[in-house]
Amino acid sequence: MEEPQINIRSEEINEILGVPPRWIIRWGITIIFIVIGAVFTGSFFFKYPDIVTAAAVITAENPPSVVVARTTGKPQLNVAKDGILVNKGDTLGVIENPAKFEDIVRLSIIIKNFNVDSILNENYLNQFNALNLSLGEVQSSYSGFTTALTNYTLFHKQKYHVQKIDALEGELKGYTNHLKLLNKQYKLLLKEYDLTFKQFKRDSVLLQGKVIAQADYEKSQSTILAKQQSLESSKLTISNTSISIEKLKQTIAETKLDFETQKQKVYDDVVNAFNQLKSTLATWEKNYLLIAPSSGKLSFMGVWSDLQEVKAGEPIFAIIPENLGEIQVRMVVPFEGAGKVKVNQLVNIKLDGYPYIEYGMVEGVLSSISSGYNENGFPAMAKLPNGAVTSYGTILNLERELRGTAEISTEELTVFQRLFNHFKYLYKEKVK
C-alpha cells in the first residue's frame, strides 16, 4: 500500500524561492564586471619573464686539475698522501707494469745528460755496459740504443779506414818517390842513347869510307838498338808507375768517402736510436707515471690503497691550486628560446650538489653569449655579483666543479602583451 506524498511547499513559498531579490542580481553583476575590469586592467601592469633553461657549470678561473690513469693496473703510490702540497711535475705514483721504476729513473737521468760527442769517452760507454736494467716495454729501444753506441765506438776504435788510408798514402808516397827515380833514370838513359846514337852516326860514316869493318858497324847498330829498347822500357815503367799512382789516389779517395759515409751512418744510427729511446720512454711515462700537472693540494679521488686496481680513464687524484682565481659560470643555452637571451639578464642556478630547496639558488648575471654554437647550443658565461654564495647564505666549495641548471630570466612581458601576441599569431595563421 503506497504512502500518500505530502506537498510541503505552498504557492506562496514557491513564489518567494523562485524569484531571487533584484539587489542580489544587481550587485552580483556589478562585482563580476569589477573583477573582470580589475583583471583586464591588471593585465596591463602585471609582468613576468619567460625562463630559458640551460646546463651550467660553476668553476674557478684556475680549476682543480685531475690526474687520470691512462692504463689499467694497480697504482703504486710513492709519496702521494691525501692533503699534501705537490709541485708541478712531481711523480705521485706509477701504475703497475713489467719495468722497474728505479731502472726507469736511472735511464731517464742518463738520457737527460746524454751527449753524443761524449760517446768515445770510455768511462761514458762503460756506464751503459755496467747497467743491468729491467725496462719492460722500453727494453727493446734501449737495446737498440746500446747496440748503436757499441757500433759507433767500435768504428772509431778500430780505425779500419784510417789505417787503410795511411797504408795507401804510404804506398802512394813510395810510388811517387819511385816515379821520381824512374824519371831520373829515363833522363840518364836518354843522354846515354844520344851519345850512342852519335857514335852510331860516326860509325855509319866510317863504314861508307871503309874505315871500319861491317862487323864493327853491326856491333854499333846493336848497341843503339839496345839503348833504344832500354829507353822504351823505362818509358813503359814510368807509364805503369803513373797508372798505379792514379789508381792509388782513386782508392784513397774512395776509402775516405766510404769512411765519411760509414762515420755519418754510425752517428745517425746513434741519434736515431737515442730519439727512439726518448720517444718510447716518454710514451711509457705517459702511460704509467702519475705526474702532477700543476701545483697545489693533493686530493684522492677514490683510490686509497696499492691493492686497488684502476681502469684506464679513471681519475685518481685532483690537485687543487692555492689560488682559484675568478669564479666562472659556463653555460650552454639551448637553441629553443636562445633569441630571447641577452647580456645582463638575471640567472638563477640550481646546483645538483646543493638542492635548492635546502640551500637556495646561486644568483648571477649573464655576461656574454657566443655567436658561435655547437651541437647542444650557444656557449655563454655569467658572473656572480654576490660571489660563490647561495640565496640562503651557503658558501660553495669550489675545489671541484659544480654542475647544475641555470634559469635565465628573459625580458618581462605583461599579461596583455602575451594575450595580444597569441591573438596576433592566431589572426595571421588562421585569418590570413
MIVOVEX-340106 format. One record per residue: x, y, z of N, C-alpha, C in turn. Coordinates in steps of 0.1 Angstrom, whole numbers, padded with zeros to 4 digits, always signed. Atoms other than C-alpha are relative to their C-alpha. Example, Ala and Ser with C-alpha at 12.3 -4.5 7.8 and 13.67 -1.06 7.14 Angstrom:
// MIVOVEX-340106
+0009-0012+0000+0123-0045+0078+0009+0012+0000-0009-0011+0000+0137-0011+0071-0008+0011+0008
This chain:
// MIVOVEX-340106
+0008-0012+0000+0000+0000+0000+0009+0012+0000-0008-0012+0001+0015+0033-0011-0003+0011+0010+0002-0011-0010+0020+0061+0014-0003+0013-0008+0004-0012+0007+0005+0095+0004+0011+0010+0001-0010-0010+0001+0030+0122-0007-0005+0014+0005+0005-0013-0006+0027+0155+0013+0008+0011-0007-0006-0012+0006+0034+0188-0005+0002+0010+0010-0003-0009-0011+0052+0209+0020+0002+0015-0005-0003-0013+0005+0058+0239-0004-0013+0006-0006+0012-0007+0005+0028+0262-0009+0003+0009-0012-0003-0009+0011+0024+0285-0038+0007+0013+0004-0007-0012-0005+0035+0315-0017+0015-0003+0002-0014+0004-0002+0067+0297-0007+0007-0001-0013-0007+0001+0013+0075+0288-0043+0002+0013-0007-0002-0014+0006+0070+0324-0054+0011+0007+0006-0011-0007-0006+0094+0336-0028+0013-0006-0004-0013+0007+0003+0121+0310-0035+0003+0000-0015-0003+0000+0014+0118+0311-0073+0004+0013-0006-0004-0013+0005+0124+0348-0077+0010+0006+0009-0010-0006-0009+0158+0360-0062-0002+0015+0000+0001-0014-0002+0159+0395-0049+0008+0008-0011-0006-0008+0011+0168+0422-0075+0014+0005+0004-0013-0006-0004+0196+0437-0054+0011-0010+0000-0010+0010+0001+0214+0404-0053+0005-0001-0015-0004+0001+0014+0214+0402-0091+0008+0013-0004-0007-0013+0003+0224+0439-0094+0014+0000+0005-0013+0000-0006+0253+0436-0070+0009-0011-0006-0008+0011+0006+0264+0402-0085+0006+0004-0013-0005-0004+0014+0267+0416-0120+0010+0011+0002-0010-0011-0003+0285+0447-0106+0013-0006+0004-0012+0006-0005+0310+0425-0088+0008-0007-0011-0006+0007+0011+0316+0404-0118+0007+0009-0010-0007-0010+0009+0323+0434-0140+0012+0006+0006-0012-0006-0007+0346+0449-0113+0011-0010-0001-0011+0010+0000+0366+0416-0112+0006-0001-0014-0005+0001+0014+0368+0414-0150+0008+0013-0003-0008-0013+0003+0378+0451-0152+0013+0000+0007-0013+0000-0007+0404+0446-0125+0010-0009-0006-0009+0010+0007+0418+0415-0143+0005+0007-0012-0004-0006+0013+0418+0434-0176+0010+0011+0002-0009-0011-0003+0434+0464-0161+0014-0005+0006-0012+0006-0005+0459+0443-0142+0009-0006-0010-0008+0006+0011+0469+0426-0174+0010+0010-0007-0009-0010+0006+0485+0459-0185+0012+0003+0009-0010-0003-0010+0506+0461-0153+0008-0012+0005-0006+0012-0006+0513+0426-0142+0010-0006-0011-0010+0005+0009+0546+0414-0158+0007-0012+0006-0008+0011-0005+0566+0382-0156+0009-0005-0012-0009+0004+0011+0596+0368-0177-0002-0014-0004-0002+0014+0004+0600+0337-0197+0013-0006+0005-0012+0007-0005+0625+0312-0184+0006-0009-0010-0008+0008+0009+0652+0297-0206+0009-0008+0008-0008+0009-0008+0668+0267-0190+0012-0005-0008-0013+0004+0006+0705+0259-0197+0008-0008+0010-0010+0008-0009+0731+0234-0184+0011+0010+0004-0010-0009-0005+0756+0252-0162+0010-0007+0008-0011+0005-0008+0789+0246-0146+0007+0012+0007-0007-0011-0008+0804+0268-0118+0014-0006+0003-0014+0004-0003+0842+0266-0117+0008+0012+0002-0010-0011-0002+0872+0287-0109+0008+0003-0012-0009-0003+0011+0895+0305-0132+0011-0010-0001-0011+0010-0001+0922+0281-0121-0006-0012+0007+0007+0012-0006+0901+0249-0116+0010-0011+0004-0009+0011-0003+0915+0218-0100+0003-0009-0012-0004+0009+0011+0934+0196-0123-0001-0015+0005+0002+0014-0003+0928+0158-0124+0011-0008-0006-0010+0010+0005+0954+0130-0127-0008-0012-0003+0008+0012+0005+0938+0102-0148+0009-0011-0003-0008+0012+0004+0951+0067-0152-0002-0003-0015+0000+0002+0014+0960+0060-0188+0000-0014-0004+0000+0014+0002+0962+0023-0184-0005-0007+0012+0006+0007-0011+0946-0004-0163+0011-0007+0008-0010+0007-0009+0966-0017-0133-0002+0006+0014+0000-0004-0014+0973-0012-0096+0010+0012+0002-0009-0011-0002+0987+0022-0087+0010-0002+0012-0009+0000-0011+1019+0022-0067+0003+0014+0004-0001-0014-0004+1018+0054-0047+0013+0002+0007-0013-0002-0006+1052+0068-0039-0001+0009+0012+0001-0009-0011+1048+0099-0018-0013+0006+0001+0013-0006+0000+1012+0106-0025-0008-0002+0012+0008+0001-0012+0993+0114+0006-0011+0010-0001+0011-0009+0002+0959+0130+0007+0002+0013+0008-0001-0013-0007+0961+0167+0016+0014+0006-0001-0013-0006+0001+0998+0172+0009+0001+0010-0011-0002-0010+0011+1011+0201-0012+0010-0007-0010-0009+0005+0010+1027+0190-0045+0003+0011-0010-0005-0009+0010+1046+0208-0072-0003-0005-0014+0002+0004+0013+1040+0207-0109+0012-0009-0005-0011+0010+0004+1060+0177-0124+0004-0010+0010-0004+0011-0010+1062+0157-0092-0006-0013-0004+0005+0013+0002+1058+0120-0096-0007-0005+0012+0009+0004-0011+1029+0109-0074-0001-0015+0001+0001+0015+0000+1029+0072-0083+0002-0006-0014-0002+0007+0012+1032+0046-0110-0009-0011-0001+0009+0012+0002+1008+0021-0125+0009-0012-0002-0008+0013+0001+1020-0015-0121+0002-0004-0014-0004+0004+0013+1039-0027-0151+0013-0008+0001-0011+0009-0001+1068-0051-0160+0014+0007+0003-0012-0007-0003+1095-0024-0157+0002+0004+0014-0003-0005-0014+1113-0014-0125+0001+0015-0001+0001-0015+0000+1106+0022-0117+0014+0006+0003-0013-0005-0003+1141+0026-0102+0009+0000-0013-0008+0001+0012+1157+0015-0135-0005+0010-0010+0005-0010+0009+1134+0038-0155+0006+0014+0004-0005-0013-0005+1146+0067-0133+0015+0001-0003-0015+0000+0004+1183+0058-0138+0001+0003-0015-0001-0002+0014+1178+0056-0175-0004+0014-0004+0004-0014+0003+1160+0090-0175+0011+0009+0003-0011-0009-0003+1189+0106-0158+0011-0001-0010-0011+0002+0011+1214+0091-0183-0004+0007-0013+0005-0006+0012+1193+0102-0212+0000+0015+0001+0000-0014-0001+1190+0137-0198+0014+0006-0001-0014-0005+0000+1228+0140-0195+0007-0005-0013-0006+0006+0011+1234+0123-0228+0006+0010-0010-0006-0009+0009+1258+0140-0252+0008-0009-0010-0006+0009+0010+1267+0122-0285+0015+0003-0002-0014-0003+0001+1301+0140-0285+0008-0007+0011-0007+0006-0011+1310+0122-0253+0000-0016-0001+0001+0014+0002+1304+0087-0267+0013-0007+0001-0013+0006+0001+1340+0080-0273+0008+0000+0013-0006+0000-0013+1348+0086-0237-0003-0014+0006+0002+0013-0004+1354+0051-0224-0008-0002+0013+0008+0000-0012+1340+0058-0190-0015+0002-0002+0014-0002+0003+1309+0071-0205-0007-0012-0006+0006+0013+0006+1303+0039-0225-0001-0011+0010+0000+0011-0010+1311+0017-0195-0012+0001+0009+0012-0002-0008+1282+0032-0176-0012-0008-0006+0010+0008+0007+1259+0016-0202+0002-0015+0001-0003+0014-0001+1277-0017-0202-0002-0006+0014+0001+0005-0014+1276-0019-0164-0014-0001+0004+0014+0000-0004+1239-0014-0163-0007-0013-0003+0008+0012+0003+1215-0044-0160-0014+0004+0003+0013-0007-0002+1182-0026-0164-0012-0009-0004+0013+0007+0003+1147-0041-0163-0010+0011-0004+0007-0012+0005+1128-0017-0186-0014-0003-0006+0013+0003+0005+1097-0036-0197-0001+0004-0015+0003-0004+0014+1083-0020-0229+0011+0008-0006-0010-0009+0005+1113+0003-0231+0013-0008-0004-0012+0008+0001+1138-0026-0232+0005-0001-0015-0004+0002+0014+1138-0031-0270+0007+0013-0005-0006-0013+0005+1145+0006-0277+0014+0002+0007-0012-0002-0007+1172+0006-0250+0011-0009-0006-0010+0010+0006+1189-0025-0266+0005+0006-0013-0004-0006+0013+1188-0008-0300+0010+0012+0002-0008-0011-0003+1204+0023-0285+0014-0004+0004-0013+0005-0005+1232+0004-0267+0008-0007-0012-0006+0006+0012+1239-0016-0300+0006+0011-0009-0005-0011+0008+1242+0017-0319+0012+0006+0006-0011-0006-0007+1265+0031-0292+0013-0009-0002-0011+0010+0001+1287-0001-0294+0006+0001-0014-0005-0001+0014+1289+0001-0332+0008+0013-0003-0006-0014+0002+1298+0038-0331+0014-0001+0006-0013+0000-0008+1326+0032-0305+0010-0010-0008-0009+0010+0007+1340+0001-0324+0005+0006-0013-0004-0006+0012+1340+0020-0356+0012+0010+0002-0010-0010-0003+1361+0048-0341+0013-0006+0007-0011+0006-0007+1383+0025-0320+0008-0009-0010-0007+0009+0010+1392+0000-0348+0008+0008-0010-0007-0009+0010+1402+0028-0372+0004-0007-0012-0003+0008+0012+1400+0004-0401+0002+0010-0012-0001-0009+0012+1395+0032-0427+0012+0009+0002-0011-0008-0002+1421+0054-0411+0013-0007-0003-0012+0008+0002+1447+0026-0411+0002-0003-0015+0000+0003+0015+1438+0017-0447+0005+0012-0007-0004-0012+0007+1441+0053-0458+0015+0003+0002-0014-0002-0003+1475+0056-0440+0009-0009-0008-0008+0009+0008+1487+0025-0457+0001+0003-0015+0001-0004+0014+1475+0036-0491+0009+0013-0003-0008-0012+0002+1491+0070-0487+0015-0003+0001-0014+0004-0001+1523+0054-0476+0005-0007-0013-0003+0007+0013+1522+0032-0507+0001+0010-0011+0000-0011+0010+1514+0063-0528+0013+0008+0001-0013-0008-0001+1544+0081-0514+0011-0008-0005-0011+0008+0006+1566+0051-0523+0000+0000-0015+0001+0000+0014+1553+0050-0558+0004+0014-0006-0004-0014+0004+1558+0088-0561+0015+0001+0000-0015+0000-0001+1594+0085-0550+0006-0009-0011-0005+0009+0010+1599+0055-0573-0001+0007-0014+0002-0007+0013+1585+0076-0602+0010+0010-0002-0011-0010+0002+1610+0103-0595+0013-0006-0004-0012+0007+0003+1638+0078-0596+0000-0005-0015+0002+0005+0014+1624+0064-0629+0002+0011-0009-0002-0011+0009+1623+0098-0644+0015+0004-0001-0014-0002+0000+1659+0104-0634+0008-0010-0009-0006+0010+0008+1668+0071-0648-0002+0001-0015+0004-0002+0014+1650+0079-0680+0008+0011-0006-0008-0011+0005+1669+0111-0684+0015-0005-0003-0013+0005+0002+1702+0093-0679+0000-0009-0013+0001+0009+0011+1691+0066-0704-0001+0008-0013+0002-0009+0011+1681+0094-0728+0014+0006-0004-0013-0005+0003+1716+0110-0726+0009-0011-0006-0008+0012+0005+1732+0076-0730-0003-0004-0014+0005+0003+0013+1711+0070-0760+0005+0010-0010-0005-0010+0009+1721+0103-0775+0014-0002-0004-0015+0003+0003+1758+0095-0771+0001-0012-0009-0001+0012+0008+1753+0061-0785-0004+0002-0015+0005-0003+0013+1733+0075-0814+0011+0008-0008-0010-0007+0007+1761+0099-0822+0011-0009-0005-0010+0009+0003+1786+0071-0821-0004-0008-0012+0005+0008+0011+1764+0051-0845+0000+0008-0013-0001-0009+0012+1763+0081-0869+0014+0000-0005-0014-0001+0004+1801+0083-0869+0004-0014-0006-0003+0013+0006+1803+0045-0875-0006-0002-0013+0007+0001+0013+1779+0048-0904+0009+0008-0010-0008-0008+0009+1802+0075-0920+0013-0008-0002-0012+0008+0001+1833+0053-0913-0002-0012-0008+0003+0012+0008+1816+0023-0928+0000+0004-0015+0001-0004+0014+1809+0043-0960+0015+0003-0006-0014-0003+0004+1846+0053-0961+0009-0012+0001-0006+0013-0001+1855+0017-0955+0012+0001+0010-0010-0001-0010+1874+0027-0924-0001-0011+0010+0003+0011-0009+1857+0001-0902-0006-0011-0007+0006+0012+0006+1846-0033-0909-0015-0001+0002+0014+0001-0001+1810-0043-0914-0004-0006+0014+0003+0006-0014+1811-0063-0881+0000+0011+0010-0001-0011-0010+1821-0032-0862-0013+0009-0001+0012-0008+0003+1792-0013-0878-0012-0007+0006+0012+0007-0005+1767-0040-0869+0001+0000+0016-0002+0000-0015+1781-0041-0833-0006+0014+0005+0005-0013-0004+1774-0003-0831-0015+0001-0002+0014+0000+0003+1740-0008-0846-0008-0007+0011+0006+0008-0011+1732-0035-0820+0000+0008+0013-0001-0008-0013+1743-0011-0792-0011+0011+0000+0010-0011+0001+1720+0017-0804-0014-0006+0002+0013+0006-0002+1691-0007-0806-0003-0004+0015+0001+0004-0014+1698-0020-0771-0004+0013+0009+0002-0012-0007+1699+0016-0758-0015+0005-0002+0014-0004+0003+1666+0024-0776-0010-0009+0007+0009+0009-0007+1650-0007-0761-0001+0003+0015+0000-0003-0014+1661+0003-0726-0008+0013+0002+0008-0013-0001+1647+0038-0732-0015-0002-0001+0015+0003+0001+1613+0024-0743-0005-0007+0013+0004+0008-0013+1613+0000-0713-0001+0010+0012+0001-0010-0011+1620+0029-0690-0013+0009-0001+0013-0008+0002+1591+0049-0705-0012-0008+0004+0011+0009-0004+1568+0019-0701-0001-0001+0015+0000+0001-0014+1578+0015-0665-0005+0013+0007+0005-0013-0005+1572+0052-0659-0015+0001-0002+0014+0000+0003+1538+0049-0675-0008-0009+0009+0007+0009-0010+1528+0019-0654+0000+0005+0014-0001-0006-0013+1540+0036-0623-0010+0011+0002+0010-0012-0001+1519+0067-0631-0014-0006+0001+0013+0006+0000+1489+0045-0637-0003-0006+0014+0002+0005-0014+1494+0028-0603-0002+0011+0010+0002-0011-0009+1497+0061-0586-0014+0006-0001+0014-0005+0001+1464+0073-0601-0010-0009+0006+0009+0010-0007+1448+0041-0590+0000+0001+0015-0001-0002-0015+1461+0046-0555-0007+0012+0004+0007-0012-0003+1448+0081-0555-0015-0002+0000+0014+0003+0001+1414+0069-0566-0005-0009+0012+0003+0009-0011+1414+0041-0540+0000+0008+0014-0001-0008-0012+1424+0066-0513-0013+0009+0001+0012-0009+0000+1395+0090-0523-0012-0008+0003+0012+0009-0003+1370+0061-0523+0000-0005+0014+0000+0005-0014+1382+0049-0489-0003+0012+0009+0004-0011-0008+1379+0084-0475-0015+0003-0001+0015-0002+0001+1344+0087-0489-0007-0010+0007+0006+0011-0008+1335+0053-0475+0001+0003+0015-0002-0003-0014+1350+0064-0442-0010+0010+0005+0009-0011-0004+1329+0096-0441-0015-0005+0000+0013+0006+0001+1298+0076-0452-0003-0008+0012+0001+0009-0011+1303+0050-0425-0001+0007+0013+0000-0009-0012+1311+0076-0399-0013+0007+0002+0013-0007-0002+1279+0095-0406-0011-0010+0003+0010+0010-0002+1259+0063-0407+0000-0004+0015+0000+0004-0014+1270+0051-0372-0004+0011+0009+0004-0011-0008+1265+0086-0359-0015+0002-0001+0014-0001+0002+1230+0088-0374-0007-0012+0007+0007+0012-0007+1222+0053-0360-0001+0003+0015+0000-0004-0014+1231+0066-0325-0011+0010+0002+0010-0010-0002+1210+0097-0329-0014-0005-0002+0013+0006+0002+1180+0078-0343-0004-0009+0011+0003+0009-0011+1182+0051-0317-0002+0008+0013+0002-0008-0012+1185+0078-0290-0014+0007+0000+0014-0006+0001+1154+0096-0303-0011-0010+0002+0010+0011-0002+1135+0063-0305-0001-0003+0015+0000+0003-0014+1145+0056-0269-0007+0011+0008+0007-0011-0006+1134+0090-0258-0015+0000-0002+0014+0001+0004+1101+0086-0276-0007-0011+0008+0006+0012-0007+1095+0051-0261-0001+0003+0015+0000-0004-0015+1104+0064-0226-0011+0010+0003+0010-0010-0002+1081+0094-0230-0014-0007+0000+0012+0007+0000+1053+0070-0240-0003-0008+0012+0001+0008-0013+1060+0048-0210-0004+0009+0011+0004-0010-0011+1059+0078-0187-0014+0005-0001+0014-0005+0002+1027+0090-0202-0010-0011+0004+0009+0011-0003+1011+0056-0198+0000-0005+0014-0001+0006-0013+1023+0046-0164+0003+0009+0012-0004-0009-0011+1036+0076-0144-0012+0009+0003+0011-0009-0005+1011+0096-0123+0008+0013+0004-0008-0012-0002+1026+0131-0126-0009+0012+0002+0008-0012-0003+1012+0163-0111+0001+0010-0011+0000-0010+0011+1001+0186-0139+0001+0015+0004+0000-0013-0006+1000+0216-0116+0004+0000+0015-0004-0001-0014+1010+0228-0081-0013+0002+0008+0012-0002-0009+0985+0227-0052-0001-0011+0010+0003+0010-0010+0969+0205-0026-0005-0013-0007+0003+0013+0006+0966+0168-0035-0013-0006+0007+0013+0006-0005+0931+0152-0031-0002-0013-0007+0002+0013+0005+0925+0115-0035-0015-0001-0006+0014+0001+0007+0895+0105-0058-0004-0015-0001+0005+0014+0000+0885+0070-0047+0011-0011+0000-0011+0010-0001+0919+0053-0047+0008+0002+0012-0006-0002-0013+0933+0048-0013+0011-0011+0003-0009+0011-0003+0954+0016-0015+0007-0005-0013-0008+0006+0011+0981+0000-0037-0007-0013-0005+0006+0013+0004+0959-0031-0038-0012+0003-0009+0011-0003+0009+0931-0013-0057+0005+0001-0014-0003-0001+0015+0931-0017-0095-0009+0011-0006+0007-0011+0007+0922+0013-0116-0001-0004-0015+0002+0002+0014+0909+0013-0151+0005+0012-0008-0005-0011+0008+0922+0034-0180-0011+0010-0001+0009-0011+0000+0905+0068-0179-0006+0003+0013+0006-0003-0013+0896+0066-0142+0009+0010+0007-0007-0010-0007+0905+0097-0122+0006-0005+0013-0007+0004-0012+0930+0091-0093+0002+0011+0010-0002-0012-0009+0939+0125-0079-0006+0012-0006+0004-0014+0004+0927+0160-0080+0010+0009+0007-0010-0010-0006+0952+0189-0074-0007+0013+0000+0007-0012-0002+0936+0220-0060+0010+0011+0001-0009-0011-0001+0955+0252-0067-0003+0009+0012+0001-0009-0012+0962+0276-0038-0009+0012-0003+0007-0012+0004+0947+0305-0058-0010-0004-0011+0009+0004+0009+0915+0295-0075-0004+0011-0011+0003-0011+0009+0911+0329-0092-0014+0004-0001+0014-0005+0002+0879+0344-0105-0010-0012-0002+0010+0010+0001+0847+0324-0103-0007+0001-0014+0006-0001+0013+0832+0315-0137-0012-0010-0001+0012+0008+0002+0798+0302-0147-0001-0003-0015+0001+0003+0014+0798+0284-0180-0013-0007-0003+0013+0005+0003+0765+0276-0197+0000-0004-0015+0003+0002+0014+0752+0262-0229-0015+0003-0002+0014-0004+0002+0720+0280-0240-0006-0008-0011+0006+0008+0011+0697+0257-0260-0005+0008-0011+0005-0008+0012+0685+0267-0295-0014+0006+0003+0014-0004-0003+0649+0269-0283+0000+0012+0010+0001-0012-0009+0644+0304-0268+0013+0008+0000-0013-0006+0000+0680+0314-0275-0001+0015-0004+0002-0014+0005+0668+0346-0293-0004+0009+0011+0004-0009-0010+0654+0359-0261+0011+0003+0010-0011-0001-0010+0686+0356-0241+0009+0012-0004-0009-0011+0002+0706+0388-0238+0009+0002+0012-0009-0003-0010+0735+0401-0218-0006+0008+0011+0005-0007-0012+0728+0414-0182-0013-0005+0005+0012+0006-0005+0698+0392-0178+0003-0008+0013-0002+0007-0012+0693+0375-0144+0000-0015-0002-0002+0015+0001+0704+0339-0140-0001-0006+0014+0001+0007-0013+0693+0317-0111+0005-0015-0003-0007+0013+0002+0714+0285-0108-0004-0010+0011+0003+0011-0009+0701+0253-0092+0011-0010-0001-0012+0009+0001+0731+0231-0083-0004-0014+0004+0003+0014-0003+0729+0193-0084+0005-0004+0014-0006+0003-0013+0752+0191-0053-0006+0007+0011+0006-0008-0011+0733+0217-0033-0015+0001-0004+0014-0001+0003+0695+0210-0035-0006+0014+0004+0004-0014-0002+0679+0245-0039-0010+0002+0010+0010-0001-0011+0651+0238-0015+0007+0001+0014-0007+0000-0013+0676+0233+0013+0011+0011+0000-0011-0009+0000+0705+0255+0002-0003+0013-0007+0002-0012+0008+0689+0281-0021+0007-0001-0014-0006-0001+0014+0700+0291-0056+0011+0010+0000-0011-0010+0002+0730+0310-0068-0004+0010-0011+0005-0010+0009+0722+0343-0084+0012+0006-0008-0010-0005+0009+0741+0355-0114-0005+0010-0010+0004-0009+0011+0741+0379-0143+0007-0005-0013-0006+0005+0012+0746+0368-0179+0010+0011-0005-0010-0009+0004+0779+0384-0190+0003+0000-0015-0003+0001+0015+0783+0371-0226-0006-0013-0005+0006+0012+0007+0768+0347-0251+0007+0000-0014-0008+0001+0012+0787+0334-0281-0009+0000-0012+0008+0001+0013+0775+0339-0317+0002-0014-0007-0002+0014+0005+0790+0305-0325-0008-0010+0008+0008+0010-0007+0774+0273-0314+0006-0014-0003-0004+0014+0002+0779+0236-0310-0013-0008-0001+0012+0009+0002+0755+0206-0313-0010+0002+0012+0009-0002-0011+0740+0215-0279-0006+0014+0001+0005-0013-0001+0735+0252-0283+0011+0011+0000-0010-0012+0000+0753+0286-0277+0007+0001+0013-0007-0002-0013+0781+0288-0251-0002+0014+0005+0003-0013-0007+0775+0316-0226+0008+0000+0013-0007-0002-0013+0792+0330-0195-0009+0009+0009+0007-0008-0010+0777+0345-0163+0009+0003+0011-0007-0004-0011+0791+0364-0134-0009-0001+0013+0007+0001-0013+0782+0360-0097+0003+0013+0008-0002-0012-0007+0778+0395-0082+0002-0002+0015-0001+0003-0014+0774+0380-0047+0011-0010+0003-0011+0010-0003+0803+0355-0051-0006-0014+0000+0005+0014-0001+0800+0318-0045-0008-0002+0012+0009+0001-0012+0772+0322-0020-0014-0002-0006+0014+0002+0004+0736+0308-0024-0009+0011+0006+0010-0010-0005+0705+0329-0017-0003-0003+0015+0002+0003-0014+0703+0311+0017+0013+0003+0008-0013-0003-0007+0739+0322+0026+0010-0011+0001-0009+0011-0001+0756+0289+0020+0012+0003-0009-0013-0002+0007+0793+0293+0009+0003-0012-0008-0003+0012+0008+0801+0270-0020+0014-0004+0001-0013+0006+0001+0831+0247-0021+0004-0001-0015-0004+0000+0014+0848+0254-0054+0013-0008-0003-0012+0008+0002+0876+0228-0050-0003-0010-0011+0003+0009+0011+0857+0208-0077-0011+0007-0008+0010-0006+0008+0833+0217-0105-0014-0003+0006+0014+0002-0005+0797+0223-0095-0009+0001-0012+0009+0001+0011+0771+0213-0121-0014+0002+0004+0014-0003-0004+0735+0224-0122-0008+0005-0012+0009-0005+0011+0707+0240-0142-0002+0015+0002+0002-0014+0000+0706+0277-0150-0013+0004-0006+0013-0005+0005+0673+0295-0153+0002+0015-0004-0002-0013+0004+0677+0326-0174-0013+0008-0002+0013-0007+0001+0650+0352-0169+0001+0010-0012-0001-0009+0011+0644+0369-0202-0009+0012+0002+0007-0013-0002+0626+0402-0209-0014-0002+0005+0013+0001-0006+0594+0407-0189-0011+0006-0009+0011-0005+0008+0561+0410-0207-0013+0000+0008+0013+0000-0007+0526+0419-0194-0008-0011-0005+0010+0010+0004+0497+0395-0195-0007+0004-0012+0007-0005+0012+0480+0417-0220+0009-0002-0013-0009+0002+0011+0511+0416-0243+0001-0014-0004+0000+0015+0003+0512+0378-0241-0013-0004-0007+0013+0003+0006+0475+0376-0249-0001+0006-0014+0000-0007+0013+0479+0401-0277+0009-0008-0010-0008+0008+0009+0508+0381-0292-0006-0013-0004+0006+0012+0003+0488+0350-0290-0011+0002-0011+0011-0003+0010+0458+0365-0308+0006+0005-0013-0006-0004+0012+0481+0381-0333+0005-0012-0008-0005+0013+0007+0496+0347-0341-0012-0007-0006+0012+0007+0006+0461+0332-0345-0006+0007-0012+0005-0008+0011+0450+0360-0367+0008-0002-0013-0008+0002+0011+0479+0357-0390+0000-0014-0006+0000+0014+0004+0478+0319-0391-0013-0004-0005+0014+0005+0003+0440+0314-0393-0007+0009-0010+0008-0009+0008+0425+0345-0409+0007+0002-0014-0007-0002+0013+0452+0352-0435+0004-0013-0007
